[in-house]
Amino acid sequence: MAQPTELEYDVVVVGGGNAAMCAALSTREKGARVLLIEKAPADARGGNCPYTGGGFRFTHNGAEDLKPLLADPSVLDGREEEVSPYAAQDYRKDMLERTGGLTDPDLLDTLITESYPTVLWMAREGIEFELGGSARDSGGRNLGGRIGVTAAGSGPGLINMHYAAARRHGVDVVYETKMLKLLQDSHGAVKGALIRDKEGVQELHAGGVVLACGGFEANQEMRLKYLGGQWERAKVRGSKYNTGDGHRAALAIGAKTAGQWTGYHGTPIDLDAPDTGSPDSVDRLPRRSYPYGIMLNLRGQRFVDEGEDFALNNFVEMGSKILKQPRGIAFQVFDSKVEALLEPRYGSASVVTAQSIEELAQRLELNPPVVEKTVREFNSSIQEGVFDSSKLDGKSTKGVTPPKSNWAQPIDTPPFSAYRVTGGITYTFGGLKINTRAQVLDTEDNVIPGLYAAGEIVGGFFYFDSLRASGLMHGAVFGRIAGANADGTA
């Protein structure tokens, strides 16, 4: 790009995903001149958005609220009564249960209040939606629910529609452009950014800057510093360009941190997964059927209670526990009794099979006597009870460490199978402190003039766990708010 002149743009948006695009579109809607700088090349644009399912969680009163959002509202004709409303109190309860009650109450109130108006605005801006949720009619069509809608074409479709809308509305976009630091005037107001593009390092001046450039999950140094040593070698499930640029630039000018900086979304993942994500394969790589078998480390020993809870409730923690094992590797071992319970995504995995535990250990290059001893002690510790995969069945072990609290069955029916796994990280929870106008605050809780943030860079939403389809939703809500305020005319 050519050397910019001061205030050539009213607003600069840093980032290229869902939150960034909502900020850019919102700013442009007011007639402001907007430049969006995306660090990735065009074919890798969008941050973590292309790696998502494209779902949005928002409040609604049922089918009549969903119809204006849908590209084909006729899917609900005659089925209106089958769509349950999703009330504000339910959204709040769902979020706080996931996060131990720690979600910032002011941000949560804004998220809930603005969720439906925001998704309606997105539909009017050209984002096409389909029904989300889990209820389906006899033809297999969704009938809505807590995940009210999903973007047509999932995450990749969402980002493509966002960029098409940006073109229509005259948002300027540049790729392969990295923000190095924020620029301030003599009063401390943010007035642009130092950037590096193909032409070199240069200053970009603007009336306001919106940081919407994701988390720091793809930055090994920051993972090590904030998440712990085991995450140094984690595989990244999303964009390799989410390296904490916005975090570092904002902290350098005195921004306040918020949220759980030791927190993250992660999962057990196939050991053969690429080091960074691929939108084509990201959903095929998690390995979350461990409650129905046992997990071994490289020493041939169990190291975790595989049946502590349903995987949906503890897979994030399980990924971290795997990474704490030697070389961050584990083996999920099953026998033929539970083969039908494994998630379909296991069908794409590389599996090691054998007719005996000794043979399986040999093929995994583990110590056969140790593995045989581990399995023998586990099998002999299993208590009476009825195995029931649909609930916490209490079928447990006794006298073995670690125990297995539910779904404990002997590993005794060949053929035996094993899957090599490690820990994968999706995104991080720690970020910047913002107010309900999406303004970034300093360490004394004062507004940093001219600086706004939205999306994964914002802290205070998720602690310990995340709530499905709320990531895209809070990114859209606060991206829209940031864009509306960023030029200082709101």
Secondary structure, DSSP 4 states (H G I P E B T S, - for coil): -PPPPTTSEEEEEE--SHHHHHHHHHHHHTT--EEEE-SS-GGG-STTGGGS--EEE--B-SHHHHGGGBS-GGGGTT-GGGS--B-HHHHHHHHHHHTTT-S-HHHHHHHHHHHHHHHHHHHHTT--EEE-SS-B-TTS-B---SEEEEETTHHHHHHHHHHHHHHHHT-EEE-S-EEEEEEE-TTS-EEEEEEEETTEEEEEEEEEEEE----STT-HHHHHHHT-GGGGGPEESS-TT-S-HHHHHHHHTTBPEES-TT-EEEEEEETTS-SS--TTTGGG-B---GGGSEEE-TTS-B-S-TTSS-HHHHHHHHHHHHHTSGGG-EEEEE-GGGGGGS-GGGGGS-EEEESSHHHHHHHTTS-HHHHHHHHHHHHHTBPS----TTS-----BSSSSS---S----S-SSSEEEEEEEEEEEEE--EE-B-TT-EEEBTTS-EEEEEEE-GGGB-SS-SSS--TTHHHHHHHHHHHHHHHHTTS--
